[in-house]
Amino acid sequence: MTRNRDSWSSTQLRQSLIRHHVSYACLSFSRLVGRIGYRPWAGAGKISLEEADALVIRPIGKGSIEELVFRMDILHRLERSGLYIVNPPKAIEHCVDKYSVLAMLEENGIPVPRTATTENVTQALKAFVELGKDVIVKPIFGSRGEGTTRIVDEEIASTAFKTIAFNHGVIYLQEFVNHGFSDIRAFVLGNRVVAAMKRTASSWKTNYSQGAKPEFVVLDKSVDDLAVKSAKVVGCKLAGVDVLGSEEGPRVVEVNSQPGWKGLQSVTDFSIADQVVEFVLSELKK
């Protein structure tokens, strides 16, 4: 299931499926039909998802609340019918919500940056002070660092928070962690880190999509364990776990349930897509 069958990661998966002699079909959420009272329950055109053994979800994509809820409804029903889905819909729901995923991580003893989330401008300004007047403001739903801003001035914070509230948004602010313009992305499959990279940028934003340079790394066991535990806590079978270094130790800032791996593949000497396909096939054999 992909927004674009010709996107880099989707193309890698299709090529790997061919190498493994696995038949497949590419579908998009916009073409899906969900049926009640008659079958097949879900499909697109002549393709029935009831005939599939597994479903791999690439990015859910943008959409209205109705569109996103419907997409998740379809996935939940397919899962209830017994279809193996990577990632499970509940894990996707957790990971697209930055507040939800960080709350779950903290509840399970995983170190995360201090974070405050509110609809109230006054409370957001209090949190701005509590967090040292140096914060990262992010969309609660978002990816690739888009819409993410660092704020160190109280007047600018007030203006930004009022704008978010006026547009019926949720104000999500997080303490700035001095991480030296680099972070770690660990690619987790099942109970192991398949590969990891250090991303180094010229500013505090370390997203590969925004120009950060990747470098292959072998993780310390403590960080490796932290990444695997983080994915497991939110129910991901496949995840991109982002970790910042700090004076107090590593901090997990995000668990991505639909990660791309173009940057990681550029510094990895084996096919990550093959690892994904082989993992799904091994899970089906169980």
C-alpha positions in Angstrom: 0.0 0.0 0.0 1.8 3.1 -1.2 1.1 6.7 -2.3 3.4 6.2 -5.2 4.5 2.9 -6.6 7.5 4.5 -8.2 8.8 6.2 -5.1 12.3 5.1 -4.1 11.5 2.8 -1.2 8.4 1.3 -2.9 10.5 0.6 -6.0 13.1 -1.1 -3.8 10.4 -3.3 -2.3 8.9 -4.2 -5.6 12.4 -5.2 -7.0 13.0 -7.3 -3.9 9.7 -9.1 -4.2 10.6 -10.0 -7.7 14.0 -11.3 -6.6 12.2 -13.5 -4.0 9.7 -14.7 -6.6 6.8 -13.3 -4.6 3.7 -12.1 -6.4 2.4 -8.7 -5.4 0.1 -5.9 -6.2 0.5 -2.1 -5.5 -2.5 -0.3 -4.2 -3.2 3.2 -3.0 -5.6 4.2 -0.2 -7.4 6.6 -2.6 -8.6 3.6 -4.7 -9.8 1.4 -1.9 -13.4 0.2 -1.5 -14.6 -1.1 1.9 -17.7 -3.2 1.7 -20.2 -4.2 4.5 -22.7 -7.0 4.1 -21.0 -8.5 1.1 -17.5 -9.5 0.0 -14.7 -8.9 -0.7 -14.5 -6.6 2.4 -11.7 -4.5 0.9 -10.2 -4.1 -2.5 -9.4 -1.9 -5.5 -10.6 -2.7 -8.9 -10.2 -6.4 -9.5 -7.8 -6.8 -6.6 -9.2 -8.2 -3.3 -7.2 -7.8 -0.2 -8.8 -10.9 1.2 -6.6 -12.8 -1.2 -3.4 -11.4 0.2 -1.1 -13.1 2.7 0.4 -9.8 4.0 0.1 -6.1 3.6 3.1 -3.7 3.8 2.1 -0.1 4.5 4.2 2.7 3.0 3.3 6.3 4.1 -0.4 6.7 4.9 -0.2 10.2 3.2 -2.0 13.4 3.9 -5.7 13.8 4.0 -8.8 15.1 5.7 -9.8 13.7 9.1 -12.5 11.6 7.3 -10.0 10.2 4.8 -7.4 9.3 7.5 -10.0 7.7 9.8 -11.4 5.7 6.9 -8.0 4.4 5.9 -7.4 3.2 9.5 -10.8 1.7 9.7 -10.0 -0.4 6.6 -6.7 -1.6 8.1 -8.3 -2.5 11.4 -11.0 -4.6 9.7 -8.4 -6.4 7.6 -6.3 -7.1 10.7 -9.4 -8.5 12.5 -10.0 -10.7 9.5 -6.5 -12.2 10.0 -4.4 -10.4 7.4 -0.8 -9.8 8.5 -0.1 -6.1 8.3 3.3 -4.3 8.7 2.9 -2.1 10.6 -0.3 -3.0 12.6 -2.8 -0.1 12.4 -2.7 0.6 16.1 1.1 1.1 15.9 0.6 3.5 13.0 -2.0 5.5 14.9 0.4 5.8 17.9 3.4 6.9 15.8 1.6 9.6 13.7 0.7 11.3 17.0 3.9 12.8 18.6 2.3 13.2 22.0 0.9 9.7 22.1 4.2 8.0 21.1 6.4 10.0 23.5 3.9 9.4 26.4 4.1 5.7 25.8 7.8 5.7 25.6 8.1 7.6 28.9 5.6 5.3 30.6 7.9 2.4 29.7 11.1 3.9 31.1 12.5 5.2 27.8 14.3 8.5 28.1 12.7 11.3 26.0 13.1 15.1 25.9 10.9 17.2 28.2 7.8 18.0 26.2 4.6 19.9 26.7 1.4 19.8 24.6 -1.6 22.0 25.0 -4.4 23.9 23.1 -4.0 26.9 25.5 -1.7 29.8 24.7 -1.2 30.8 28.3 -0.2 27.3 29.3 2.1 27.0 26.3 3.9 30.2 27.3 4.3 28.8 30.9 5.8 25.6 29.4 8.1 27.7 27.2 9.6 29.2 30.4 9.7 25.8 32.1 11.6 24.3 29.2 14.3 27.0 29.4 13.1 29.4 26.8 14.7 27.3 24.1 12.3 25.0 22.5 11.4 23.1 19.3 7.8 23.6 18.1 6.5 20.9 15.9 3.2 19.9 14.3 1.7 17.1 16.5 1.1 15.3 13.2 4.0 15.7 10.7 7.2 14.2 9.3 10.6 15.0 7.7 11.0 18.1 9.9 8.4 20.1 8.0 6.9 22.9 10.0 9.4 22.4 12.8 10.8 25.6 14.3 13.3 26.5 17.1 12.1 29.4 19.3 14.2 31.3 21.9 12.3 34.6 22.1 9.2 34.9 24.3 7.4 37.4 22.0 8.0 35.2 19.0 6.7 32.2 21.0 3.6 34.2 21.9 2.9 35.0 18.2 3.5 31.4 17.1 1.3 29.9 19.8 -1.5 32.3 19.1 -1.3 31.5 15.4 -1.5 27.8 16.1 -4.4 28.2 18.4 -6.3 30.5 16.0 -6.0 27.8 13.4 -7.4 25.2 15.9 -4.0 23.5 16.1 -2.4 21.8 19.1 0.8 23.5 20.5 3.5 20.9 20.8 6.8 22.2 22.3 9.9 20.3 23.3 13.1 21.3 25.0 16.0 21.9 22.7 18.5 19.1 23.2 22.1 20.2 22.3 23.0 17.3 20.1 25.8 18.8 18.0 23.9 18.9 14.8 23.7 15.1 14.5 21.4 12.3 15.5 21.0 8.5 15.1 18.4 6.7 12.9 18.1 3.0 13.8 16.1 0.8 11.4 14.4 -1.8 13.5 12.9 -5.1 12.2 11.3 -7.3 14.7 13.7 -7.7 17.6 16.8 -6.3 16.1 18.4 -3.2 14.5 19.1 -4.1 10.9 21.2 -1.0 10.2 21.8 2.4 11.6 23.2 5.7 10.5 24.5 8.9 12.0 23.0 12.0 10.3 25.0 15.1 10.4 23.7 18.5 9.3 24.8 22.1 9.2 22.0 23.1 11.6 20.0 21.5 14.3 17.6 19.9 11.8 19.1 16.5 11.0 16.6 15.0 8.5 18.1 13.3 5.5 15.3 14.8 3.4 16.6 18.3 4.4 20.2 17.6 3.4 21.8 15.9 6.4 24.7 13.6 5.5 24.4 9.9 6.5 27.2 7.8 7.9 26.9 4.1 8.7 27.4 3.3 12.4 27.4 0.3 14.6 25.4 1.2 17.7 26.5 0.8 21.3 24.5 -2.0 22.9 22.6 0.4 25.1 21.4 2.5 22.2 20.7 -0.6 20.1 18.5 -2.0 23.0 16.8 1.4 23.4 15.8 1.4 19.7 14.4 -2.1 19.8 12.5 -1.5 23.0 11.1 1.8 21.6 9.7 0.0 18.5 8.3 -2.8 20.7 6.6 -0.4 23.1 4.5 1.2 20.4 3.8 -2.1 18.6 6.0 -1.6 15.5 7.4 -4.6 13.6 9.3 -2.2 11.4 10.4 1.2 12.6 12.8 4.1 12.2 13.8 5.2 15.7 15.5 8.6 16.0 17.8 9.1 19.0 19.6 12.3 20.1 22.8 12.3 22.1 22.8 14.6 25.1 24.9 15.3 28.3 22.4 13.2 30.2 22.5 10.3 27.7 20.5 9.3 24.7 17.0 10.6 24.2 14.4 9.0 21.8 12.6 11.7 19.9 10.6 9.8 17.4 9.4 6.3 16.3 8.5 6.4 12.6 6.2 3.5 11.6 6.6 4.1 7.9 10.2 5.0 7.4 12.0 5.5 4.1 15.5 4.2 3.9 17.1 5.9 0.9 19.7 7.6 3.1 20.5 4.6 5.1 20.8 2.4 2.0 23.4 4.8 0.6 25.8 3.8 3.4 24.7 0.2 3.8 26.3 -2.7 1.8 23.3 -5.0 1.8 19.7 -4.6 0.6 17.4 -3.2 3.3 14.4 -4.0 1.1 15.5 -7.7 1.0 15.7 -7.6 4.8 12.1 -6.3 5.0 10.8 -8.9 2.5 12.6 -11.8 4.2 11.3 -10.6 7.6 7.7 -10.6 6.4 8.1 -14.0 4.8 9.6 -15.4 8.0 6.7 -14.0 10.0 4.1 -15.6 7.6 5.8 -19.0 8.1 5.2 -18.7 11.9 
